[in-house]
Each structure stands twice: as C-alpha cells, then as structure tokens.
Amino acid sequence: MVDKKQNGEFPKGVAQPAVRALASIGVTRLEQLANHREAELVKLHGMGPKALAALKAALAEKGIGFADPEKDSQ
C-alpha cells in the first residue's frame, strides 16, 4: 500500500490510484516524470485525465516536462 505521505510529492488532483500507478513504474517524485513519456503514463491503470492534467501543470510550474518522444526515434 502507498503511504499517504508519499502523495505529498504529487500535486492536489492526483488521486491514490494514479499515485499507485506511478509507483508501479518506480516514480515516487514529480521530477522523475521527466524520464517518462506522456503516452506511457496514459496507458497506466489508474492514471486518469484529471491526474495527468495535474501532473502536467505541476511539471510546467517547475519548468520541466515529460520525456520527449522524439528522443526514442533518433
């Protein structure tokens, strides 16, 4: 079970199912999302549009974003 304290790493609007989905791929801090493509996260069970939007906004506030899908094609 994911500790509620861990959700403090993610912005409001990211529900526990989304936090568990992120933990399942080793993401426990917001900054770690920069190593993952948005398309990858959308496929996670528990990751809904509200959580994804909240994560995207929080990343933008920090001046970072999801991994670039173009990197994979080079």
Order of alpha helices (4+ residues) and beta strands (2+ residues): alpha-alpha-alpha-alpha
